[in-house]
Amino acid sequence: MIAMRTQFLPYSLPSLGEEEIAEVADSIRSGWVTTGPKVKLFEQEFARYVGAEHAIAVSSCTAALHLTLAAHGIGPGDEVIVPTLTFCSTANVVVHLGAKPVLVDVTQDGQMSVDALRAAVTPRTRAILPVHYGGQACPLEEISAIASLHGIPVIEDAAHAVGTTYQDRRIGTHGRATCFSFYATKNMTTGEGGMITTNDADLAGRIRLLSLHGMSRDAWKRYTQAGNWWYEVVEPGYKSNMSDLQAAMGIHQLRKLDGFIRRRRDIAARYQEAFADLPELRLPHDCPRRPHAYHLFPVRLVAGELSITRDQLIDELRLLNIGTSVHFIPLHRHPYYQATFGYNPEQFPGAECFFEGLLSLPLYPKMSNSDVEDVISALRAVVLTGREEANPKGLVECEV
Ligand SMILES: *Cc1c(COP(=O)(O)O)cnc(C)c1O
């Protein structure tokens, strides 16, 4: 019998504290609840944190990606290269602009394959949109080399990579623009929210304009004493601004972020130690000059080593009160992307192999040490039971 937790351990929980509560309450009392001084402060502190010249706070990472592509004038007839192993919004925003998301395969660390990228570039390619999968930087140097060879911008989906470093510099300034997420499960949260950072002043100005109806100049100031009622719409923009209520949380989350990541790395180290003797599992790990922020802890079950499948493993863990998730169902498996663009699994052997045994373990700063040990004993118990029952003539690990 496996000792079972009495309470369900959610896959993810945010770490919000009294500082965030007090700051949100302060905004409510002040009467300024939409975009205002706290958004300005959050943008300044975020820009300083990642070392970027400009930061624009928006309503989500999806909005950040959409605005950044729109600011590049991407539209019908254009192609944007996206890894197939990502959340749907990375490619949905390309479709929203009337362009084609060109899906490419991933390597066995979940990152965009540089070879697949090289093969996917065409004269119609207008942007490369890599994802820093799981909180570890993708091979940016190789990707940027291909991008500059063709004069195409790299727009980073850094939804998992707030606080990640690459070659001794924080993610946020390597590509033309970087898009972050502050969704509830991410490294830091504003409930919902996102940020774009860039060192390109023109691009920053254009994104800011598009984020608030295409209204010229700091439109949010028009309700202050110094403000003016006059504004001009210079193009039909969007409504993607962040509110001060969100920024109130963000200011404090950002100050706690390095501590959160230290805790994430400690939990990851404990998982790595506890599962090191299980050849059935492939674990994420640090790479030289690409330290992992462990936004996710994606474990892969080696095909054929156990009598159970990934889906059964997830069910067994749920029965033991451990929540898990899967990041991600590759985009080429979704009906819309298959029907519209003709993608199919045979085109993406790397992602298929990676996805087959994939599950993400709970990993967040709010977990106690005993929560971590509960995950370890549950997963070990299920794997060891599955090993005893394993078919000796099982399949071999897929090779890509
Ligand atoms: C969460 C996520 C997004 C979307 O972020 P939102 O802030 O929820 O819009 C985009 N890309 C990836 C890889 C994500 O995990």
PDBQT file of the ligand as one rigid body, heavy atoms in Angstrom, charges set to zero:
ROOT
HETATM    1  C1  LIG A 501       0.914  30.642 -20.805  1.00  0.00    +0.000 C 
HETATM    2  C2  LIG A 501       1.514  30.690 -22.143  1.00  0.00    +0.000 A 
HETATM    3  C3  LIG A 501       1.168  31.672 -23.082  1.00  0.00    +0.000 A 
HETATM    4  C4  LIG A 501       0.004  32.600 -22.887  1.00  0.00    +0.000 C 
HETATM    5  O1  LIG A 501       0.120  33.401 -21.776  1.00  0.00    +0.000 OA
HETATM    6  P1  LIG A 501      -1.146  34.287 -21.311  1.00  0.00    +0.000 P 
HETATM    7  O2  LIG A 501      -0.530  35.317 -20.416  1.00  0.00    +0.000 OA
HETATM    8  O3  LIG A 501      -2.066  33.353 -20.593  1.00  0.00    +0.000 OA
HETATM    9  O4  LIG A 501      -1.765  34.871 -22.515  1.00  0.00    +0.000 OA
HETATM   10  C5  LIG A 501       1.871  31.737 -24.266  1.00  0.00    +0.000 A 
HETATM   11  N1  LIG A 501       2.864  30.866 -24.537  1.00  0.00    +0.000 NA
HETATM   12  C6  LIG A 501       3.202  29.886 -23.683  1.00  0.00    +0.000 A 
HETATM   13  C7  LIG A 501       4.336  28.979 -24.029  1.00  0.00    +0.000 C 
HETATM   14  C8  LIG A 501       2.524  29.755 -22.466  1.00  0.00    +0.000 A 
HETATM   15  O5  LIG A 501       2.850  28.759 -21.627  1.00  0.00    +0.000 OA
ENDROOT
TORSDOF 0
